[in-house]
Amino acid sequence: MVSQRELLESIPTKLWIGGPLDATGGKTFPVHNPATGETLVEVADATPEDAVRALDAAAAAQADWAATPSRQRGEILRAVFEAITARAEEFALLMTLEMGKALPESRNEVKYGAEFFRWFSEEAVRVHGRYQHAPAGTGRILVHKQPVGPCLAITPWNFPLAMGTRKIGPALAAGCTMIVKPASETPLTMLALAELCSEAGLPDGVLSVITTSRSGAVTAPLLNDPRLRKLTFTGSTGVGKKLVEASAHGLLRTSMELGGNAPFVVFDDADLDAAVQGALLAKLRNGGEACTAANRFHVQNSVRAEFTEKLVAAMSEYRLGPGAEPATTLGPLINEDQLNTVTELVDDAVAAGAEVKLGGKAPGGPGWFYPATVLSELPPQSRILREEVFGPVAPIVGFDTEEEGLAAANNTEFGLVAYVYTQSLDRALRVAEGLETGMVGINRGVISDPAAPFGGVKESGFGREGGFEGIEEYLDTKYIALP
């Protein structure tokens, strides 16, 4: 395995527009290691003019890429999957360095992220239309699917590889060109992926990566350019709403995977040991910095004390430290702002009367660390029950009846995912159907799967990524009337 220094020296730090390019004006910005706060490298800081250069390349490549046989597009995607897999340790270490997560978490993300290229390499050849006689006998109906055209993907920092691959995979499979604007905190993984795609045979201009510290200013000219036909975004609901407004000018196709406030509901007939193991996955995967992370634990009062005791014991085993260290099982938060947010939400709950069962205070020192934390006896007005904490904090509240538990779970403007633990099939189906979320995990703490449609309802957004549905987000339906 390469050393950290060798790895960082090998990663592209320029813009990727048909190959590495300097930003206009030659400006750069730093990428920090969350475990130390130190600068890893400086990367190109794109300007609005650079974004237009990327769209020029995407528009120029669009017709040829759309005309490329689907089998050929699929084989390129498959080659990228195999290349990511071959370099899994490098990608894992790179993500740990720029995002902070523990190395085993990064390895899992590499597997998950790479699977989107394998899945959509197979879906590329399964884009179907239909042919039928008009029921009135007036002619024939031909329905054809074709790529929407150049796309812009804006990705977050919490899954530096997977949040890109689950957008790039279906876009390329459908025959669309794409520009990716990764988060300024974690641009290195996406630059490395762009280089790898080029090495795998992806034509110049089909995929560009523009890194910038000024996202709004740089993407604005793209959203106002009629050549751009699709916007896909993963991030906060507030930013998503602004992007939907901006996209209305050109009536862009949009996919929005936005904020979450996932309830984790434990009923009195649940296998509590299994529920605790599921809770660890749902809460501490990615250090809690995931839109799918369990944000609120609603536990039936008859088993709440036992569940709390077991969860405290399990979470106390997590070792806080730099993600690249072998003993670490819980890495730092992404930056100081996120550390302050988690601290503020916990302090608010404690001030309102919540009890700290575990953790509850940042250790201080270099890096942006926060320990695994369990809170109980939270008053209903606690902000942490309404706001996405995005950290390793588990607030536990009780309920008495199934109806009360379901109502509490749905008491949020968000609707991405919910988790339910029960040994009753009837109850599982009944509650799953009543939950106002786009996804439900029954007796499972991890639900993400490239073969399944990922997405939410309400203020968690719209559109689906993954599954058979994922490629449809990048296809237009054309009706051809025949005699």
NUTORKE-660727 format. One record per residue (C-alpha): z, x, y. Coordinates in steps of 0.25 Angstrom, whole numbers, padded with zeros to 4 digits, always signed. Layout:
// residues N
ZXY;...
This chain:
// residues 483
+0000+0000+0000;-0003+0005+0014;+0008+0009+0024;+0011+0000+0036;+0005+0010+0045;-0008+0012+0037;-0009-0003+0036;-0008-0006+0051;-0018+0006+0054;-0028-0001+0045;-0028-0015+0051;-0038-0019+0061;-0032-0021+0075;-0044-0024+0083;-0050-0038+0084;-0059-0042+0072;-0072-0048+0076;-0083-0043+0067;-0074-0031+0065;-0063-0024+0073;-0065-0026+0088;-0057-0022+0100;-0051-0033+0109;-0058-0034+0122;-0051-0025+0132;-0044-0017+0120;-0031-0024+0121;-0021-0025+0109;-0008-0031+0106;+0003-0027+0096;+0007-0032+0083;+0022-0031+0080;+0030-0029+0067;+0040-0041+0067;+0050-0032+0059;+0051-0022+0070;+0044-0027+0082;+0035-0015+0082;+0020-0015+0085;+0012-0013+0072;-0002-0012+0079;-0009-0016+0091;-0021-0026+0089;-0033-0030+0098;-0029-0041+0108;-0041-0050+0109;-0046-0057+0121;-0053-0070+0123;-0066-0062+0123;-0063-0056+0110;-0061-0070+0104;-0075-0074+0109;-0080-0062+0102;-0074-0067+0089;-0080-0080+0091;-0094-0074+0094;-0093-0067+0081;-0088-0080+0074;-0099-0088+0080;-0110-0078+0076;-0105-0077+0062;-0103-0092+0060;-0117-0096+0055;-0119-0085+0045;-0105-0086+0039;-0107-0101+0038;-0120-0099+0031;-0114-0088+0021;-0113-0094+0007;-0100-0100+0004;-0099-0092-0008;-0101-0079+0000;-0090-0084+0010;-0081-0086-0001;-0083-0073-0008;-0080-0066+0005;-0067-0074+0006;-0063-0070-0008;-0066-0056-0005;-0056-0057+0007;-0046-0063-0002;-0047-0052-0012;-0046-0041-0001;-0033-0047+0005;-0027-0047-0009;-0031-0033-0011;-0024-0029+0002;-0013-0039+0000;-0002-0028+0003;-0009-0023+0016;-0010-0038+0021;+0005-0041+0017;+0010-0028+0024;+0002-0031+0036;+0007-0045+0037;+0021-0041+0036;+0020-0030+0047;+0014-0040+0057;+0021-0053+0053;+0034-0048+0047;+0035-0056+0034;+0041-0049+0022;+0030-0042+0013;+0031-0052+0001;+0028-0063+0011;+0016-0056+0016;+0011-0053+0002;+0012-0068-0001;+0004-0071+0012;-0007-0061+0008;-0009-0069-0005;-0008-0082+0002;-0018-0078+0013;-0028-0072+0004;-0029-0085-0004;-0035-0092+0007;-0047-0083+0006;-0048-0085-0009;-0046-0100-0008;-0057-0102+0003;-0066-0092-0004;-0066-0103-0015;-0067-0114-0005;-0079-0108+0002;-0089-0113-0009;-0082-0127-0010;-0086-0133+0004;-0092-0147+0000;-0100-0157+0007;-0106-0170+0001;-0118-0178-0001;-0119-0193-0003;-0127-0205-0001;-0123-0214+0011;-0116-0226+0006;-0126-0235+0014;-0138-0228+0008;-0143-0223+0021;-0144-0209+0018;-0136-0197+0012;-0123-0190+0017;-0122-0175+0017;-0109-0169+0021;-0109-0154+0024;-0097-0145+0027;-0100-0133+0036;-0091-0123+0043;-0085-0127+0057;-0089-0113+0063;-0081-0102+0070;-0066-0104+0069;-0054-0099+0076;-0041-0096+0068;-0028-0094+0075;-0017-0089+0065;-0002-0087+0066;+0007-0074+0063;+0015-0079+0052;+0005-0078+0040;-0005-0067+0046;-0014-0068+0034;-0014-0082+0028;-0015-0089+0041;-0028-0082+0043;-0034-0083+0029;-0031-0098+0028;-0040-0100+0040;-0050-0089+0038;-0052-0092+0023;-0057-0107+0025;-0065-0104+0038;-0073-0093+0031;-0075-0101+0019;-0080-0112+0027;-0090-0103+0034;-0083-0102+0047;-0081-0090+0055;-0067-0087+0061;-0059-0080+0072;-0044-0078+0069;-0034-0076+0080;-0021-0071+0072;-0007-0071+0078;-0005-0059+0087;+0008-0056+0079;+0000-0054+0066;-0015-0050+0069;-0016-0039+0059;-0017-0047+0046;-0029-0055+0051;-0036-0042+0057;-0034-0036+0043;-0040-0048+0036;-0052-0049+0045;-0055-0034+0042;-0053-0038+0027;-0063-0050+0028;-0073-0041+0034;-0072-0031+0023;-0074-0043+0013;-0087-0046+0019;-0084-0056+0030;-0096-0056+0040;-0092-0051+0054;-0088-0062+0064;-0084-0072+0053;-0069-0068+0055;-0064-0062+0068;-0049-0059+0071;-0045-0059+0086;-0031-0054+0088;-0024-0057+0102;-0011-0058+0109;-0017-0070+0118;-0021-0080+0108;-0023-0092+0117;-0032-0084+0127;-0040-0078+0116;-0043-0090+0108;-0046-0099+0120;-0060-0095+0122;-0063-0098+0107;-0057-0112+0107;-0066-0115+0119;-0079-0109+0112;-0088-0119+0106;-0091-0109+0095;-0077-0110+0089;-0076-0122+0080;-0063-0121+0073;-0048-0118+0076;-0038-0115+0066;-0023-0112+0070;-0010-0109+0063;+0002-0108+0072;+0011-0117+0081;+0009-0131+0084;+0010-0128+0099;-0001-0118+0099;-0009-0127+0089;-0009-0139+0099;-0014-0130+0110;-0025-0125+0101;-0029-0139+0097;-0030-0142+0112;-0039-0130+0114;-0048-0133+0103;-0051-0147+0108;-0061-0141+0118;-0070-0138+0107;-0066-0148+0097;-0063-0137+0087;-0059-0140+0073;-0044-0136+0072;-0034-0133+0061;-0020-0132+0066;-0008-0127+0056;+0003-0128+0066;+0019-0128+0066;+0028-0133+0055;+0042-0138+0053;+0042-0138+0038;+0054-0147+0032;+0059-0142+0018;+0065-0154+0012;+0075-0153+0000;+0079-0165-0008;+0092-0167-0016;+0084-0166-0029;+0077-0153-0026;+0079-0141-0034;+0087-0133-0024;+0084-0119-0029;+0069-0122-0029;+0071-0128-0015;+0078-0116-0010;+0067-0107-0015;+0057-0116-0009;+0064-0115+0004;+0064-0100+0004;+0049-0100+0003;+0047-0111+0013;+0057-0105+0023;+0056-0090+0022;+0041-0088+0018;+0036-0080+0029;+0050-0079+0035;+0049-0093+0039;+0037-0090+0048;+0028-0100+0042;+0023-0114+0047;+0026-0119+0033;+0041-0113+0033;+0052-0123+0030;+0058-0126+0044;+0068-0137+0040;+0076-0139+0027;+0079-0153+0025;+0089-0154+0013;+0095-0166+0007;+0109-0166+0010;+0114-0167-0004;+0108-0153-0007;+0108-0147+0007;+0120-0138+0005;+0116-0133-0008;+0101-0130-0003;+0107-0123+0009;+0116-0114+0001;+0105-0110-0008;+0095-0108+0003;+0105-0099+0011;+0107-0091-0002;+0092-0089-0004;+0088-0086+0011;+0100-0076+0012;+0092-0067+0002;+0081-0064+0011;+0080-0050+0017;+0076-0049+0032;+0068-0037+0035;+0055-0031+0039;+0044-0038+0030;+0038-0025+0025;+0052-0020+0019;+0052-0023+0003;+0066-0030+0004;+0062-0040+0015;+0061-0054+0012;+0061-0060+0026;+0054-0053+0037;+0055-0054+0053;+0050-0065+0061;+0036-0063+0068;+0042-0059+0082;+0053-0060+0092;+0049-0074+0097;+0050-0080+0083;+0063-0073+0081;+0068-0080+0093;+0063-0093+0089;+0070-0093+0076;+0083-0088+0082;+0082-0099+0093;+0080-0110+0082;+0091-0105+0074;+0101-0104+0085;+0097-0118+0090;+0101-0124+0077;+0114-0116+0076;+0118-0120+0090;+0115-0134+0086;+0125-0133+0074;+0117-0128+0063;+0124-0119+0053;+0118-0105+0049;+0119-0103+0034;+0111-0090+0034;+0105-0081+0044;+0103-0087+0058;+0102-0074+0066;+0092-0063+0069;+0097-0049+0064;+0091-0043+0077;+0085-0029+0077;+0071-0025+0077;+0061-0035+0071;+0061-0051+0072;+0070-0054+0060;+0077-0067+0057;+0085-0070+0044;+0084-0081+0034;+0092-0092+0040;+0098-0105+0035;+0103-0116+0044;+0111-0129+0040;+0117-0141+0047;+0106-0141+0058;+0107-0152+0068;+0094-0161+0070;+0091-0155+0084;+0090-0141+0079;+0077-0135+0084;+0074-0128+0071;+0073-0141+0064;+0061-0145+0073;+0055-0131+0076;+0048-0122+0067;+0057-0110+0065;+0047-0100+0059;+0058-0091+0054;+0067-0090+0041;+0077-0101+0045;+0080-0113+0036;+0087-0125+0043;+0093-0135+0033;+0096-0150+0036;+0100-0161+0027;+0095-0175+0024;+0100-0186+0015;+0088-0195+0010;+0074-0192+0007;+0069-0201+0019;+0078-0192+0028;+0073-0179+0023;+0058-0184+0024;+0061-0188+0038;+0068-0175+0042;+0056-0167+0036;+0046-0175+0044;+0054-0174+0057;+0045-0164+0064;+0032-0164+0072;+0027-0154+0062;+0021-0157+0048;+0016-0144+0041;+0024-0143+0028;+0036-0148+0021;+0044-0144+0009;+0051-0154-0001;+0060-0150-0013;+0063-0161-0023;+0062-0163-0038;+0057-0177-0036;+0042-0179-0037;+0042-0193-0030;+0051-0188-0019;+0042-0175-0017;+0029-0184-0016;+0036-0194-0007;+0042-0184+0003;+0029-0176+0003;+0021-0188+0007;+0031-0192+0017;+0031-0178+0024;+0023-0176+0037;+0018-0163+0033;+0004-0157+0029;+0010-0150+0017;+0022-0152+0008;+0029-0142-0002;+0036-0149-0014;+0046-0140-0020;+0038-0128-0014;+0042-0119-0003;+0028-0113-0001;+0016-0123+0000;+0005-0114+0006;-0007-0113-0003;-0022-0109+0001;-0027-0120-0009;-0019-0131-0001;-0021-0137+0013;-0011-0131+0023;-0008-0139+0035;+0001-0149+0042;+0002-0162+0050;+0008-0166+0063;+0010-0155+0072;+0008-0145+0061;-0007-0146+0063;-0019-0151+0056;-0030-0145+0046;-0028-0138+0033;-0029-0124+0028;-0031-0120+0014;-0035-0129+0002;-0048-0136+0001;-0045-0142+0015;-0044-0128+0022;-0059-0126+0022;-0062-0140+0028;-0056-0135+0041;-0067-0126+0043;-0079-0135+0039;-0086-0146+0047;-0092-0158+0040;-0106-0161+0042;-0113-0174+0038;-0128-0174+0036;-0135-0187+0035;-0147-0187+0025;-0157-0198+0022;
